[in-house]
Amino acid sequence: MQEIMSFVSRHPIMSIAWVALLVAVIVITVKSKLSKVKEIARGEAIQLINKEEAVIVDLRNRDDFRRGHIANAINLLPNDIKNGSLGELEKHKARPVIVVCVNGISSRESADNLLKAGFERVSVLKDGLSGWSGENLPLVQGK
């Protein structure tokens, strides 16, 4: 214990940064566990798409979306969702919705906004589109 106190007194900035990171990890973990938005794996996403006609919402910019996206995905920017400009997605409130971003990190806030907008079942794709393409799952181009 004395070694820890000695380290903290010699390296206060590093110690504060470590404590801040620890608190941030705990807060993020607790928020994700308490959230109604579920993180799903690629296999579960495929089942939702095939069996329950899940709607895919791709949050990437238009150019990235055109280069390759999951079949039948709807391209919406996070700001559009935040502002309530949902377009054709509006008519799919009762269907499962899977929100996809590049790496699975930035999609949770948009998924929360969709829940607030009245969507019943909203999930985020674990590891995003990079995980999807990393497993050589199909992508379509254009649109």
N, C-alpha and C positions, 0 to 999 in steps of 0.2 A: 504494500500500500504506500509505503514511503517512497518507493521508486516512481510510482505514478504521480504523486504530488511533486516530486522533484522534476519529473518530465514536464508537467503542466506549468510549473513556475519558470522553467527555462524556455518553453515553447508555447506561450499563451495563444498566439494566433492560430497555430496548427491545432491546438487543443479545442479552441472555440469552433474552428471549421469542422473538426471531427464530430463534435457534439451536434452542431447544426445539421450535418449530413445524416447522423443517426436519427435525429428528430424528424427530418424530412422523410426518411425511409419509413419510419413508423407511421407517420401521418398518412402518407400515400397508401401504405398497406391497409390501414384501418378504413380509409375512404373507399378503397376498391372492394373490400369485403362487405361493407355496408351498402354499397351502391346497388341499385336495381339493374344496372347494366351488367350483363354477364359477358365475360371474355370466353370465346369459344375457339376450339382448335379447328384446323382445316377440315378434318373428317366430319366433325359435327356440322360445320358450315355446309359441306356438300350434301349431307342428309337433309338439312333444312331447305336447301335450294331444290333438291329433287323431290322430296316428299311433301313439303309444306309450301312450296313456291315462294320461298323467302326472297325479299327484295334486297339487292346489294346497292349500297350507297357508297360511291367512291369519292373521297374528299380531295383527291389530287387535282392539280391545275389541268386545264383543258388539253394542253399539249402532251403532258404525261399520260393523261387518260387515253388520248388518240393513239399513242404508241403501243398501248396494251392494257387491257382491263378484263375483269371477269365478265363472262357473257351476260348480256342483259342488264348490266350495271347502270345505275343512274348517276351521272356526274353532278355533284353539288359541292360548292365551296363551303367551308365552315361558317363564313360570314353570312351566306345565304340562309343556312339553317338557323343561325342565331337571330337573323332578322325575320324569320318566318316565311321566307320566299322558297317554298318547297316544291312548287310546280307540280309535275306529274306524280311525285311521291305522295302528295296529299291524299290521293284516293286509295292508298295501301295501308291505312292505319291499323287494320285488323290483322294484317299479315306480319310474319316475322321480318324484321329489318336487321341486316348485318352491315355495320359501318366499317369501311376499310380505308386505311391511310397507307402511307409508304411502309412504315415499320411497326405499326400497332401502338404507337405511343400517343399520338395526337388525336386519336379518334374518340376517346372517352368523353371529352367535353361536348362534342357534337352529338354523341349518343345520348347524353344527359339532356341536351336541348330538345332532341326528338321525343324523349319521354315527356318532357314538360309540354310539348306541342300535342300530346294526346296519343302518341303511338304506344301500342300495348306491349309488344315484345321487341326490345332493342338489344342487340349484342354487338360486340366489337370483335373483329378477327384478330386472333393472337398472331403477332409478328407481321401483321398487315400483308400488303401485296408482295413484299420481299420474301416472306415465308412461303406464300402461295407459289410464286414463281421458282423459289428455291427447291420446291418439291416437284418441279416440272409439271404443275397443274396447268390446264389450258388457259390461255389469254387470247382475246380477240382484239383486232386493231380497227381503227376508224371510228366513225360516229361522231 
